[in-house]
Amino acid sequence: MFSSNKPAVRPKGKRAYPLVALRDMVIFPDVLVPLFIGRGMSIRAINSLATDEEMLVFAMQKDVNDKAPAADGIHDVGVLARIKQKIVMSDKSIKVLVVGLNRVRIGRFVREDDYFMAEVETIEEAEFADSFYSRLLDEVKDKFAYCVQINPRLGNEVSRSIGRIESPHKLLGAIAHHLSTPSDMKQKLLEMVSVKAQLMRLLDLLDAEVKTLELDDKLKDDVKRQLETTQKEYYLGEKMKAIQKELGRTEDGKNEMQKLKEQIEKAGMPDEVKKKADQELQRMSMMPPISAEATVSRTYLEWLVTLPWAKRTDDNDDVELAEKILEEDHWGLKQVKERVVEYLAVHKLVKKIKGPILCFVGPPGVGKTSFAKSVARALDRKFVRLSLGGVRDEAEIRGHRRTYIGALPGRLIHAMRKAGSKNPVFLLDEVDKMSSDFRGDPASALLEVLDPEQNHTFMDHYLDVDFDLSEVMFITTANVQHTIPPALQDRMEIIRLPGYTEFEKVKIAENFLTSKQITENGLGDYNLEFTEDGLKTVIRNYTREAGVRNLEREIGSICRKLAKQAAKDKLDGPVVIDSEKVEELLGIQKYRMAKRDKEHQIGSAVGLAWTEQGGQILTTEVLLMEGKGNLLLTGQLGDVMQESAKAALSFVHSRAAELGISGDIFKRRDVHIHIPEGAIPKDGPSAGITLATSLASAFSGRPVRCDVSMTGEITLRGNVLPIGGLKEKAIAAHSAHIKKVIIPAENERDLSEIPDLIKEEIEFIPVQTMDEVLAIALLPATKSEFDELMKYSSFPAESDAHPETDVAD
């Protein structure tokens, strides 16, 4: 430690001195400042001084967070100073007391022994004796004296010492040192060359300081008045406690009231809701705690304070990351993924948009629910699910009014409280399976929930206040669209998720299902490998579905059987699960794969059907018998399909001449139409052209091509009308190795939704009339084929129906 009380000597000319960089601090000339020096570079600079007569340069660094500033990171105007006192602390840091001598301008920096030497030139201070400067000095002193008066941090001694200073240079430094002005502004003051400019700038800083201090005083007065009010409330509260105690009311009730009040303040409720909550709390305070009314009010308030009125999560606006997450979780589903990414892109640009309302329609197991979870993960939002299957009471959605005993909010509000944010991804599952009875129609209650123009003011009967659902991203799921009320459909964006092709199922199994089941069944160390043939065997012979739920179940069954062997130490890896291994583990095949006939048949055509489980091929058989022209329909055909059969028969009858059919045969023969798998109900108009083709083949004796399938509705005039579910039907045709599919011309636009793999292997033929269908599907008849027809039709060949004379090509 050394100290010095010698008078300051102001050196002149260019010289080099050790440099100490200051962080967020400026030293002015003629000001005594204590400093703590902790950085190694600064400590070495101070320790380089041989005597207490030597001086250093102190300059502020530009970036306060820079721990080792370079030469260009230090301001070029600083102060030459001398150390008055130095104390080395126990942690090797140094405490010094320095006095500024005069301002210097740094010319260049020289690196020496891990610290900087600065070559500086003294900035000469101009002298003056002008009356203007005298008035300026007096104004600065008066302003500072006022600052001292309103600032309790500065004592009167500071004001008196400042008042005795006559030199403007010393006055500048002394006053600037005591101001709470930011360091960068003090640095600018230090760098000014003109004394007049410095004094004018100092006056501005003093004005700002005065305004800040006056505002602090005002805030202190406000706080003081608030404290006085609080003390008054505390006194009255204590008095109320005494009264409550005399009435036999416990302290716990008061604590509960206070807790509820604090929760109301923190809940972020809208003003209208907060007003209602305060009113309810006031009512509750007047009730005995053990009364039934108090319990109802308490439950109501607890619901209000726990709902996410203002809590929301920040959306992930990284479109590429969202796409990556969606691709990681699901194979295919291109249209749905594009819609979610579009929403993200618009949200990124607009920042706030109304939540979209999407409806995923598709057969079971295609990934509707799991995709909704992936959407939440991609958006980085909370996810909640509400199953609507079997819901038949409107109160399930809107809740019960508080007048009912045991009333609670609806399941929608329950889910929002569970989510904990006002912008979750909300899945309304099985929206097509709601029903209604005397208790109301839940589908009608959902009209407000799923309407972007109304759901910002959704009112639950129990809450009886508006709750904002406009930021929620609603996703609904359904297996079929036609059971959803039209008004509800109008409020949703319908996105179809059709069934998967065999190729897609194999890819999903390879990328997701097998690894998941291997991990869940503890077989990760046994190196299991499912071959493509093995997976195809499971898909074709052990599952019949549009999705992959049963496929995953069967893969899990294989893994469990292998896990059983592993538990008995009878399994050695690696294990290759091929087609033979699958049949060994799963046993007898559950399903036969739908296959087309290998030969052309008379009276039999292959149609395509849509079911809730996906597409399916449907063989239509027609048999002629002796009779009186009756029509017999079997195979559990619905009303619409029966009408299609009658329309097809009428069409064939009307075209008998063109088809080379004797008109009398319709009066002398009964027609039996059968569609196999009679245990399964069938309905719909899309089998119309298939029925007509089978009938035309049976009456004309012309075989139907075995590699052609068809779908389309028929009119009495022979026009072919459009149908639905073309993608599912195309998948079924592809699985059955059909090479040509006849479709209505108006469905040609739907071909864009069919996978390219299927379009490469199947020829889709659009038609407008039944004549075009028959020209494609029917082959010319031969005598042997006609005789075969007569044998199965239970009557001998008629001379008027001989194929060589009456059957058209």
N, C-alpha and C positions, 0 to 999 in steps of 0.2 A: 504494500500500500504506500502511495505517496500523495502528498498534497502540496498545493502551491497557492500563495496569496499575493504573488507579484503582479504589478499592474500589467494590463494587456498591451502588447506592442503590435502595431498593425504593419506587417511587412508589405513592401511594394515590389513591383516587377514580377517576372515569370520565374517560378520555382516549382519543384515537384515535392509533393507531400503524400504520406500514406492516406488512403481513402477508406472511409467507413460508409457503407450504404445503409440508409435508414428506411424502415418500412412504415408507411402511413404516418410520417412525422416530418415536420420542417423546423429547423433551428434558425432563429433570426439573430442578427448582430446585437451584442450587448445584452443578451438574455442568458441567464444561468439555468441550465436544464439538467436534470438527473436522467441517466440512461442505463438500461440493462443490456449488456452485450453478450450474446450467446452463440452467434454463428462463428465457425472456425476462422473464416476469412477476416472477419472484423476483429476477432481477438488477436490474430497474428499482426494485423495492421497496428493495433494499439501497443502490443508488446514490442514492436519494432522501434518505438521511441526510446532513445537512450537516456534522455533527461526530461524533467518536467517543463523545460523551456521549449521543447519542440512542439510543433503544431500538426494538426490533422485537418483533412477536408471532410466535412459531413455533407452528403447529398442524398436526396430522396430517390429511391428506385421507382420505376414507372409502374411495375406490376407488383402489387402487395403480396401476391401468392408465390412469387418467384423466390425460391430458397437460395439460389446461387446466381444472381443477376450478372449478365455479361456487361461489357462496356456500353453497348447501345441500349441497355435496359436501365440506365441511370441518367437522371436529368443533368444537363451541362451547367446549371447554375446551382451553387451550394454556398456553404459558409465555412470559412477558415476558423478553427476553434482551438482552444487550448484546454487541456484537462486540468481541472483544479483539484480533483480528488479521485483516487482509484482504489477500489477494494476488490480483491479476488475472493469469490465465493467458494463454498465447499464443492460445488458441482463444476468447478473450473470456469464458470461464467464470470463476467466482470461487471461491477457496478461503478459507474464513473459519473462525475459531476463536471460538465463542460460549460465553458462560456464562449459564446459566439464573438468573433472579432470583427470580421467584415465579410461582405459578399465577394465571391470569386466566380470567375467563369473558367470552366475546365476546357483546356485546349486539346489535350490528348491523354489517353490512359496507357500506363506502362505496367505490365504484369511482372511482379517480382516476389519470389518466395511465397507463392500461393496467396498473395493479396495484391491489390491494385495500388499503384502510385499514380497520382493525378498531377499533371503539369497545369498550373492555374495562373490566371492573371487577375489581379485585384480590380474590382469595379469601383472606380472613384465615386464618392458621394458628393454631389454638388451642394455648395453653400448658398444661402439666400438670406435676405433681410427685407422682404417685401411685406407690406401691410396685408395683402391678400392671404399670404401664407400664414400670417399671424392669426387672422380671423378663421382660417381653415383649421389651424391647430386648435384654437379655442373650441370650435364646433365639434371637433373629434373628441376632445377631452370631455366636453359636456355630454355628448352622446354616450361615451363610455361610462361616465359617472352615473348616468341613468340606468345603463345596463347593470352596473354593480348594485344599484339600489333595488332592482327587481329580481336580481339573481342571488339567491342565498348562498350559492357556492362561492361567490367572490366576497371577501370581507371589505370593510371600509378602509383597511390599511392599504389594500391594492389601489383603491381610488386615490388615496392621499399620495402614494408613491408615484403614481402616474401624473398627478397634478403638478409635481415638482420637476418633471422632465421638460426641458426647453428645446432640446435637439429633436428635429422632426425624425431623424433616422432612428434614434433610440425609442422615440414615441411609437413609431410604426411597429418595431419589433416587440416592444413591451405589450402593446394592445393586442396585436395579432396573436401573440402567444396565448393570451387568456381567452380568445374566442373559441367557440365550439364549431367553427367553420370546417368543412371537409379539407383534408390535407392538400388535395389537388388545387383548390382555390387559394390556399396559403402559398403554394409553390408559385402560382401565377403572380401573386402579389410580390413575392421575393424576386421574381425575374424582371419586374418592371424597372425601366431605367429612370424615367422621370419621377421625381419626388412628388410633383403635383398629381400625376396620374396615380401614384401609390396612395396618396391621401384621399383622393376622390374615391378610389376603389375601396379603401378602408371604411369610408363613410357608408358606402353601399352595404358592405358586410355588417357593419354595426346596425344599420336599419333592419336587415334580415334577422340579425340576432335579437333585436328588440321585439320584432313581430313574433318570433318563436317563443321568447320568454313570456310575452303577454298572453299568447295562446296557452302556454303551460299554466299560467296563473288562472286563466278562465277555467281550464279543465280541473284544476285543483279545487276551485270554488264549487264547480258542479259536483265533483266527487264528495266534497264536504257536505253539500246540501243533501245529496243522496244518502250519505251516511247518517245524517240527522234523521232523514225519513225512515231509514232502515232501523235506526235505534228506536224510533217511535213505534214502528211496527213490531219490533222485538218486545218492547214493553207491553204493548197491547196483547201480543201473542202469549206472553208469560201470564198475563192476567186471564186470558181465555183458558190457558191450561189449568189454572186454579179453579175456574168455574167448571170446566169439564170434569176435573177431579171430584168436585163436590157432587156433580151429577152422576158420578160412577162410570164415566167413560174413560177408557184406557189411553195410555200414551202411545200405544202401537197404532191406534187409529190416526192420531195426529201425524206420526211419522209416515204412515202410508199416504196420507193426503199430501204431505210435502213431497214425497217421492213421486207421486203421480203428477204433481204440478211441475216438478223439474223435468219429468219425461215429456210432458206436453210442450214445454219450452224447447226441448232439444229435438223433437220429432220432425220439425220442418214442415208442419202442416200448412195448407193454404189458410188464408185469413178466416174464411167462412167456417172451415172445419175447426180451427183453433177456437173460434168464438163459441161454437157448439160444445166443444170439449170443456172450455172454462165454465160454461153454464151448467153442464152436467156435474162438474167437480163441485161447483157451488151448491147444487142441490144435494149432492152426496154428503157434503160437510154438515148439512142440517139434519141428516138422518142418523138414527142410532146404528152403530157399526154392525150389530148382529141382525138388523132387520133384513127382510127379503128384498126390499127395494134397494138397499145399499149394495147388496150382492149383485143385483142386476146392473146397477150403475157402475160398480167396480169392474165387472166383466166387460162392459161396453167400453169403458175408458182404456182398459188394458188392450183391447183390440185396436183402438184408435192409435195408441202410442207405439204399437209394435209393427204397424204397417209401414212399408217403404214409401212415404210421401215424397221424399226428396232424394233418397239414396238411389244411385244408378252406377253401373259399371261402365268403364271406358271401352268403347268398341275397338277391336283390332282393325285398323284401316289399311293394313298391309295386304293388298289384293293377292300378291303372289304367294304369301304365306298361307292365306286362306285357301287358295286353290290347292296348295301342297297338302294341307290337312285333309281336305275333302277327298283328294286322290288317295291319300294314305288309308283312309277308313273304308272307302267303297270303290268297287270296280264298276265302270260304266256310269249309268244315270247322268248322261251328259247334259240333258235338258235341265234337270233340277240343279245341277252344279252351276250351270251358266246363269240361272235365275238368281241364285244366292250371290254369286260373284258380281252380277249386275247391281244388286241391292247395295253391296259393299262399295262398289265404285261410285254410285250416286251419293251414298252417305259420306264418302270421303270428300266429294266436291261440295255438297250442299250443307254438310255437318248435321242438319236436323231434318229428317223426313219422317212421315208417318210410317209406322211399322207395317210391312206388307202382310197380307193374309193369304197364305198358300194352302192349297188342299192337295195332298198326295193321294191319288186314287190308283189302286193296283191290287193284285191278288195277294193273299197272305204269304209272308216270307220273303218279299222282294227287298226289304230293308227300309220301309217307310219310317218306322219308329227310330231305328238306329241312325238313319240319316239325319233325323231331326236333332239327335244328340250331337252328331258331327257338326251340324250348322252352329249349334251353341258353342262348341269348341273352337270352330273357325272364327266366330265373331268375338270370342273371349267373353261370352255372356253366361249368366246363370241359366240352368235348364230346369223346368218343372213340367210335369206331365199330369194330365187329368183324363181319366178314362170315362168316356160317355156311354159305353156299352151297357144297355139295360136301364139307363136313366130315364125315368118317366115323370119326374116331379119337377115343376118349374123352380121350386124352392131349393133344389140341388144347385141351381145356378145362381139365383138371386138371394137365397137365404130366407129366413123367416123374420117377420116383424117382431119387435121386442115385446109386444103384448102377449106373445105365446110363451108358455112356460118352457124353459130350456132352449130358448131361441138362440141361434148362432148364425154367423154369416154363411153365404153359399160357398161351395167348394172352390169357386174361382178366387174369392178373397183369401180362403185358406191357402191356396197355392201361391198367391202373391206374397203372403206373409212368410211362407216357407222359402220363397226365392230370395227375399231380403233385398231386392232391388226392383225399381219400377220399369226396367227395360230387359226382362229376361226373354229367352226363347221359350214360348209357352206351347206345349203340344196338347191339342185336344184330340185324343185318340178315339177311333171307332165312331166318328161323327155320324156315320150312316146307320148305326144300330140304336139310335134313340127312339123312344116311343112316347105316346101321350095317353092320358086317361083323364078322369074327372079332376085330378089334382093339377092339371095344367099341361102345357106343351113346352118342354125344355128347348126345343128347336126354335121356337118363337123368342124365348128369352135370349138365345144366342144371337139373334138378329142385331141387337144393340151392341153386343160384345164385339162382333166381327164386322162392324161398319166403321171405317176410318173417320167418317164424318160425325159419328155419335159417341164412340167409345171413350173420348176424352172426358165425358161426363157420365160414366157408368155409375148407376146408383144401386147399391145392394140394399135390400129391404131392411136388413138388420142395422147397417151403419147409418142409413138415411142421410148420407152426404155423398157428394160426387167424388168418385175416384178415377184418376186419369190412367187409362189403359192405352193411350195413343202411342206410347213408346215401346209397347210390347210387340215382339214379332210372333204372331200367332201362326202355328202350323197345325192343320187338321189332317187326319188320315181317314181313309174309307176304302172298303173293298169294292163297292159298287157305287156308281154315281146316281143311278135313277132313284134310289131310296132317300136321297138327300132332298129336303124340300126346295123347290125352285127359288124361293126368296133367299134361302141361305146360300144356294149355289151362286146366286147373283153377286153376293158379297165376297166371294172367294175367287182366287186365281187357281183354276183347276190345272194340275200338272199330272199327267198319267205316268205311272211307273209300271210298264208292262212286264211280263215274265221274261226270264233269262233264256237265252239259247243254251244248247248243250256246251258250246264253246265257252260262253260266258260263265256257266256254272263251273266248268273245269278250272278256269282262271281264278274264280273266286275261291274255290277250294284250295288251289295251290298257294294263293297269296295270303289267305286269311284263315280259312276254317281248319285246315290240317294242323298248322302251327299252334293255333289256339287250343285245339283238343289235345294235342300232344303235351302241351304245357300243363293244361288243367288236369290231365290224368297221370302226371308225374313220369312221363316217358322221355324227357328231354335228353337223358344220358344214353338212350338206346339207339340213336341214329335211325329213326323210322323214316322211310321214304315211300310216299304214295306215287305210283306211276300213273301216267295219263290213262292207260287202259283200265287200271284198277278204279280210278275215279269214274270213268265212263260206265263201268259195270254197275257201280253203286247208283249212278244217276238213272240208267236205263231200266235196271231190274229191281231196284229196291226203293225207288221214290217215284212219285207221280205228282208233281207240283210245278207251279210257275216260279216259285221262289227257291230258297236254299235252306229253309228251316229243317225239313226232314233230312236233307243231305247232310247238314251238320250233325243231326241226331244219329244218323247211321255211321258217320265217321267217328263220332264219340263212342258208339257201340263197339266199333272195331278196336279203338284205343283201350276201352275198358277190358275187353277180352284179352288183349295183349298185356295189360297191366296185371291181370289175374295170373298170367303165365310168369310175368316178371316177379310177382310177389312169391311165387313158388320156386324161384331161381331156375325156371325152365325157358327163359328168353335170353338169347344171345344176339347182340347187335353186330352188324347192321341188319335191319329187317326191311325187306322190299315187299310192299303190299301191291301185288299185281292183281289181275283179274281172277286167277285161280285162288289166291290167298283171300280175296274178298268173299268168294263163294264158300270157301272153307270156314271163314269166321262168321258170316251172316246167315249161312244156311240156305234153305230153299228160297228161290226168287219169289218176291211178293207180287210183282207185276210183269206182264208180258208187254213188250214194246209194241206199240201200234204200228202195224205194217200194212202196206197196200197189197192188193192182190198181184200176183206175178203174171196172171193171164187176164186178157180182156174178157169181161163178163157182160151177159145180156141181163138187163133189168137191175143192175147194181152200179151205183155211182158213189164216188167218194166226195163227201162234203166236208166243210170245216165249221167248227162250232166254237163259241166263246163261253167259258165258264169262269167262276170266281177263282178257280185254281189255275187259269190260263187257257190256252188254246187246246183243241182236241180234234182229231179227224173223226168223221161220222159217216159210216157206211149206210146208204139207203138202199133197201131191197124191195123189189116189186115182183109180185107173182100173179099171173092170170089164171082164173079157174072158171069152169062152166058155172053159169049163174044167170042173173037177170040185170047185170049192170050195177050191182051194189059196190060200195067202197068200204073196206075194212081197214082200220088204222090201229096198229099195236106198237108197243114200245114206250108207253107212258108219254104220249105226245100232249103238249099243252094246247089250249084253245087256239092260239095264234098259229102254231105249227099245223094243226088240223085244217085251219082255214087256208093255209098255204098249200097244203096237199090238194084240197078241193079246187083251188085256183089253178094249180098245175095240171090237174086232170082236165079241167075245162079248156085250158089252153091247148093241150095235146089233142083233145077231141075236135077243137076248132081248126086245127092244122092237119087233120087226118089225111086229106088229099095230098098236101105237099110232102107228107112223110110216107106216102104209099101205104096207108092203113085203110082197110075196109071200114066204112062207117057203121056197118051192122055189128061189128065185133064189140062195140061198147055196150050194146044191148044184151048180148049173149054171154058176156064174160063178167064175172066179179073180179074186182081188183083188190089185192091185199098188199098194203104198204106196211113194211116193218123196219124199224130202226133198232139194231141190236143194243145189248146192255139195257134190257127192259126195266131193270130195277132203278135206273137213274132217270128222273124226270127230265124232259126236254121241251124246250119252247123257243119261240122266236121266229121271225120271218125270213132269216138269212138262208134257210135251207130251201127256199122256193125253187131256184134254178136246179138244184140237185134233185129234188123230187120230180121236176118236169123232165129232166134228162133221163132219170130211171124209168119213168112212165113211157117216154118216147122210145126208149130202147126196148122195153118189154113188148110194146104193141107193134113196133116195126121189125123186131128181130135183129136190130143192129147192135153190136157190142159197144160198150163204153170203154174208152181207153183207160187202161189201169194206171197209167202214170200221170193222169190229170185229176186234179181236185178243183172244187169250185165253191163259191159263196156268193150269194146275192138274193135279193127279194124279187119276186116275179109279179107282174100285173096280168090281168086277163088279156090284154093286148100284146103281151109278150115283151114288155119293156123290163129292163133290169135296173132295179133301184139300189142306192148305196146302202152299205151296212157298217157296223162298228166293229172294233176289236180286230182290225186287220193285222196288226203286228203279232198278236197272240196266235191268230190263226196261221200266219205265215211260219211262225216258229214250229207249230204242230206239224205243218206240211213238210218242213225241213227235216224234222225228226223222223217222219215216216218215209223219207227218201222220195217224196213227190217231185217230179221234174217240171210240171207246168201247173199253174194256178190261175183259174179264170176268175176275174174280179170285176165289179161294176166300174164303168168308165169314170164315174164321179169319185171313186176311191183312189184314182191314180195319184192324186196329190198326197195321199197317205203313205206312198212308197218311200218318201224321204225319211220316215221314222223307222223303217226296217233296216236292220244291220246289213252292212255291205256284204258280209260273208254269205248271208242268205240270198241276197239279190244276185250274187255271182253264180249260185248253184240252182236257182229256181227261175224259170221264165214266167213273169207275171203278164197275163193277157187281159187287157181291159176290153170290155164289151158293153154294148148299149141295148142289144136286143137278144131274145132267146134264140132267134135264128142263128146268130153268130156263135152262141154256146153250142148248139147242136152240130154246127158245121165243124167245130173244133173237137168236141168230145166223142161223137159217134163215128164208128167205122162202118164201112159197107158190110152188109150181111152176106153170108154164104149159106148154101143149102144145109150143110151139116150143122151150122149154128142155129138155123131156123128150126130144124128137126129137134135139136136139143132143147130149144125153147118150148116146143110143143109138148115134149115129154114131161118137162117140169111144170107145164101149165095145165096138165090134167085133161087135155082134149086133143083130138086128132087134128092134123093140119087141114085147113080149109083151102079149097081150090082158089077162092078169091083172095087168099093171103099168101100165095106162093111167092117166094123171094125172087124167083127169076122173072116174074111178071109185074108184081105190084110193089115191091120194096124199092124205094128210091135210093140212089147212091148217097 
